[in-house]
């Protein structure tokens, strides 16, 4: 399907969250699966709320997730001349008309309709056939309205929701340019989708009400509408729509919190799409499997605990050297100098089964590169029975070959020599060397920390 052309068309009015970026993921995957083209279009006609920072946030989030685009970014504000040319053409062809109705008149019309129990809608009073012989009122700048069909239905087979049909009688004549001449969102989208040859529009289901209006405009312009697919809403754990107001975090915040980009892609893919029972999969697998038939119409609920679990599963799958490269910035951010300790790949390999995020892993890695401060909690496990054993361990470490196996043998032999259980030696050693009672196996830790450093930490703790 080389002719497939999809797009992601966000508005840069704030940080982009997971619910937003999912509307980029599925059209990107569809284009990549089909060998088609994926376009980024920035819909920045809301000049009061659109910001360069939000635009850059969109681009950075897509880059971090690997959602590369083939064309763009296109900016609607840079296409105003083209929109105005199409508006002029539609006016000349009778597809649109000037409406001189004032705001006060429109408000009064809506109030009267609602008082009669009717749906508020424009009554077409400035349609040319209804305004014959009527002079435009002075001082009123007109809007431009699209002349919607009066009869019949507008129908489409939604790629996610199935067949949808809306009676044209339910749709009034949409404003497609404001009184100041600025074209409106629905009109700009139609022009862009047509001129960019978009074949498939995959977007959130908050756009379902826009679709019949856009289809009617596209058909009026003599073109064939693209295939539409409206993605189900992403809900919070409490059942609200995922949004900034309901605690949604920006996509890049997950990057800063130590989540892997492949985790986010994997998790978002499962919010509204499935491939059998597969839960954990790589990005290339997702692209290879993806098809529109796998999209579900039911709302999906965001589960932070599931996301964290999935992140750890992806961490476990990374080769140690790759994981070390991902971990390095987080370790550096903690002021740790990895040049003064074990290879970060070895540390990552030891910690990856215990850390759900790269931030957590960097925190756990700290004692490999910096001796912990001696605290009362660290020395609490010391007593008269194990102090001599720990001193013995410190003294004999240098005589081992430094391997994990040799260190394990030393710990067990020393415990037996002092008539202690192995844990009565290993646990206090763990505290004195790492500053924590919850770590991987102590023999593995001592092997990475190094014999001299381990000896120094044990002796420092005994002397405290």
N, C-alpha and C positions, 0 to 999 in steps of 0.2 A: 504493500500500500504506500508507494512513494509519494502519492499526491496528498497525503494527510498533512494538514496544517492546523496546529492548535496554538492557544495563546493563554498567557496569564496576564490579567489586566487589573492590578491593584490600584487603590487610591492611596497616595502617600500622606495620610492624615494622622499618623501615629505609628507606634512600634507594631511590627507584624508578629502575630502570635501563631500558635500551632493550627488553630482553626483556619486562619487566613492562608498559611503556606500550603495546607493540604490542597487548596484550589490550584496551586501550581504543580504539586507533585503528580496528580493523576493525568493532566494534559501533557506534562513532560514525559511521563512513562509511556503514555499512548503514542506520542510522537517518536520516542526512541525505539519502542517495540516495532513500530511500523516503518521505520526508516524515513520518517517524515520530518517536518520542520516545527520547531517550538519557538514562539515569539514572546518577548516581554514588551508589554505596553503599559506605560504609566498614565493613569487616568487622573490628571492633575487639574481638572477644570474647577474644582473647589479651591479657588485661589486663596481664600481666607484661612483654610485649614491645612492646605498642602505645604510641606516644608522640604527643603533639600536634605535635611537630616533624615527624614522618614524615607525619602527616596533611596538614599545611600544605605539605610538599614535594610530595605528590601533587597537591594543588590548584594549586600554583604551576606544576608541570610541565605539567599539562593546559592551564592558561591560556596559558603560553608557546607551546605547540604549537597553540593555537586549538581544542582539543577541548572545546568548550562543552557543558554538560549542561543539560537541560531541567528536571530534577527532582533534588532533593538538595542537598548531600550528606545521605543518610540514615546514621544510626549505629546499628549493631546493639545496642550497649549501652543505647541509649535505647528499645529495643523489648522489653525483657525481660518486661514484664507481658504483652505480647501472646503471646510465645513460651510463657510458662507457662500461659496460658489454652488454647492449642492442645494443649499436653502433657496438661493435665487432660482435655480433650475426647477425646484419643486413648486415654487410660487408660480413660475411661468407656465408650468404644465397643469396647474390646478390640483396638485397633490397636497398643497398646503395653502394657508390663507392667513391674513392679518386679523387679529382679534383685538378690538379696542375696549373690551370690557374692563372696567376699573376693579381694583381690589375690593372696594366697598360693594359694588354690584355683585361680584362673585361671592362674597361672604353672605350677602342677602339671599342670593339664589340657593346656596347650600343650606342656610337656615330654614328656608321655606320648604325645601325638599325633605329635610330631616323631620320637620314638623308634620309633614304628610306621610312619614314612614317610608320615604323613598331613599334610594341610594344617592348620595350627593354626586353630581356629575355636571359637566358643562353642557349647556342646552343647545349649542350650535347657533346661537343668535347672530354671530358674525360670519357664518358661512355665506359665500357669495349669493346663493339663491335665497337666503333668509335676510340679507342686508341690502337687497335691491332698492336703490333710491335713497338709502340712508347715508348721510355724510358722516365721516369720522368725527368724533367729538374733538374739539380743540384742546390742545395741551395734554393729550393722552398718547404716550408712546406705546404702540401695539406690540403684543407678543406674536409669535408665529405658531400656529397649530397645524398638526398633521391631520388631514381629512381621513379619518378612520372609516372603513366600510360600515354601512348601516345595518346590513343583514348578513345572515350566514354565521358560520363559526370559524374560528382560527384553531387549527388542531395540529399537533405534532406527536410523534412517537418518541417520548423522552427515553434516552439511553439508560436512565437509572429508574425513573418512576413509571415508565410505560406510557400508554396513550393518555393524552390530556387534550381536552377541547374546551374552549371558552367562547361563549356567544359574543358576537361583535356588539350586540345591544348592551353588553355589560361594560364596554370600553368607550369612554368619551374621546373627544379629539385632543390628543396629547399636545402639550406645549413643547415645541422642539427648539425654540429660541426665545430667550427672555426679552423684556422690553429694552434692555441695553444692548441687544444684539448678540449676547453670548449664547451659543448653542447649549442645549441641555444634555445630560448624561445619556439618556436613551437614544437620542439622535446621533451623538458622536460615536457611540458603540456600533450603531448600524453602519455608518459610513466606514469606520475603521475595519469592521469585520468583512465588509464587502471588498474594500480596496486592498486588504491584506490577504484576501482569498482564504479566509478561515473556513475550514471544512467541519470542524467539531468544536463546539463551545461547551467546555466542562467547567462548571462553576457551582457555587453554593446555592442551596434551594431558596435562599432569600431573594433570588432573582427570578423565581418562577413567575411572579406577577408582571415582570418586565417583558418576559419572552413573547407573549401574544402581540404586544404592541410592536416589538422589534420585528417579529415575523411579518406583520402587516405592512410595515414600512419597507422591508426588504422586497416583498412581493410587489408593492406599488412602484418600486424603482426598477422592476422587471428582472429581478434576480431570484435565485433559489436559496432559501434559508439553509444555514449549516445544520448539522445534527446537534441537538441540544441534549445535555445530560446534567441534571441538577443533583448535586451531592447532598446527602443528609446532613443535618446539623450536628455539630460536635457539642456534647453536653458536659457540664462539670460533674463531679461525683455526686453533687446534690440535685442534679437534674436541670439546672439552669443552662441557658445557652452560653457556651464558652466565649467570654469576651473580656475586655479590659476591666469592665465594671465588676465582673464576677471572678476576678483574681487570675486571669490568664497572664502568663509570663511571656515576654518577648522571646522569639526563637533564639536570638543570640545570647539570651540569659542562660539557656540550656548549655550552650557552648562554654560560657564562663563558669558554669556550675559543674563542668567535667563530664558532660554527656558526649558520646560519640555521634558524629553526623549519621553514620549508618544505622545507629539505634533509632534516631528520630525518623529517618525514612522508613525503616521497618515498622515502627510503631504507628506512624500516620497511615501507612499502607493498610494496616489491619483495622483502622478506623473507617469502615465503610467498604472494604474490599477483602476478599479472601481467596486463597488457593488451597482448597482441601483443608486439611488440619494443620498446615504449616504455620508455625508461630515465629520461629527465628530463621531469618534468611538474609542473604547478602543483597546489596542493591542490584547487582547484575542478574541475580536470580529473579528478583521482583520484575525488572524490565522484561526479562525473557518470558515470564509467566503472564504478564499483565494483559488483560483484555477488558473491554467495557462490560461484558456480561458478568464479570465478577463483582461489580459494584452493587451495593445493597441500598435499598431506599429507606431503611429504618435508621433513626438517629443513633449515633454511637456515643458512648460515655467515656470520657477521659479518666484514666486510672493512674495516678502518680506512682503507686506502688508497683503496678505492672510495668510502667516505663522504667523504673529503677531496676527491677529484675531483668528486664530485657537488656538494659545497658550492661549489666554485669555479664550476661551471656555473650554479648558481643566483645566485651573486654577479654573474656576467656579465649575467644577464638583468634585473637590477634597474636601474631608471632612476637616473641619477646623484643626483638629489635624495633619492630613497628610500634609496639606498645610503648617502648621507651621513648621513641620520638614524639609520640602523642603526650606522654607524661612530662617530658622535659620542661615545657613552659610552666607547668603548675608547680613543679619542684623549684624552679628558679624563682617563681613568685613568692615562695616562702623563704627566700634568702639562703637556700642550700647550695653548696658548691659540690657538684657531683664529681668534680675532678679530685676531690679529697676523700674519696670513698670507693666502694665497690662499683662495678659497671652497672649503670642504671637498668640495662636489659636484664641482668641477673636479679636485681631487686624487683623489677616489674614481674618477672616470671614467678617469684616467690609470693608476691602480694596479690596477684590478679584474681585468685579464687576468693579473696576476702574483701575486696573493695568494690562497691557498686558504682562509683564514679571516679574520675581522674583526680578530683579534688580530695576525695577520701583516701585514695592511694597515695597522693603526695603527702598528706598528713601522716599516714602510716609509715611512709618512707623516711620521715625526718630523722629518726634515731640512727639510720645508717650513715648519715652525713654530719650529725651534730650530737654530741653527748648530751643526754637529758640532764637538767638540773636535779640535784639530789633533793628529794622531798621526804617527809615523814612517811608518806604512803609507800615510797620505794623501799625504805629500810624496815618497814613494819614486819615483813616476813622473816627478818633475821632473829636468831635466838642463839643461846649458848650451844645448842646441839649442832647447828649447821654453820656457824661462823668458821670453825676450823676447816670444815669441808670446803667452803667457798674459797678460803685462803689457799687451800691445797689445789683447787681447780685453777686459780689464777697463777699459781707458781708452776704448774705443770703444762699450761697451755702452750708455752713456747717449745716444749719438747715434742709436741704432736706435729704431724705434717700439715695441719691446718684444714684438712678435709672434713666434711660433715661426718663421715663415718668415724674418723679418728676422734673427733670431739665428742660424738655420742658415746663412744666406748669409754672415754675419759670420765664423762659425767656419771655413767653407770658404775664404773669401777670405784670412783671416789665415794659415791653414795654407799656402796657395799662396804668399803673400807671403814667408813664411819658409822656403819650399822644404821643407815637411813634409807628410806624409800627414795626411789629415783626422783619423784616429784618434789621431795623435800630439799633437793639440791637444785633441780631445774627451775622451779618457780622463783626462788630468790635470785638466782642468776638472771632469769628473764627480767625481773624488776630492775635489778642494778644496771643491766646493760641497755635496756630499752625504755625504762620508765613506765612500762605498761604491763598489765597482767594478761593481756589478750593479744597474742602475736602468733605468727607461724611457729613451727618447731624451733626450739632454742638452739639445737645443734646447727640447723641451717642458718640461723641468724648469726651465730658466732663465726661460722665459716665465712660469711660475707663481711661482717664487721672487721674481721682480722684479729689474729691472736694478740698482738701488742695492744690494740685499742680495747679489746675485750678485757684483757688483764688490767689495764689502767682503770677501766670503769668499775670493775669488781673491787679492786683495791680502794678506789676512792669511796665507794659505797660502804665498805667495811670500816673505813676510817672516820666516816661521818658521825 
